[in-house]
């Protein structure tokens, strides 16, 4: 907890937002290169760890802060809402896909019916012409 206060890190929903803190690594005044934190400073702040956690784990909020029940409840509710939205989106996409497939099948069926109707009409016309020719031959 001390490192959170010392480095000015923000706590969001019970977790340390370690990237959004105001802490900046000290720079060398002449060369501008990064200076590491002094070991005694690190020991006092970061390395006061629990359960043999690493410094990074402590800085990211893995230890040191008791879990916030309200934040956990909000996170669970948010996760549940996200899962429901994803399930609804997947269901809607599946329904759209089925609708597209049905429309395509209907279009193919109509095209086949039109082709058969045209073939039947052509066959009937041909039969009519042949019958007329036979009748002309019989009359003559």
Secondary structure, DSSP 8 states (H G I E B T S, - for coil): -HHHHHHT-EEETTEEEGGG------B-TTT--B----HHHHHHTTT--STT--HHHHHTTSSSS---HHHHHHHHHHHHHHHHHHHHHHHHHHHHHHHHHHHHHHHHHHHHHHHHHHHHHHHHHHHHHHHHHHHHHHH-
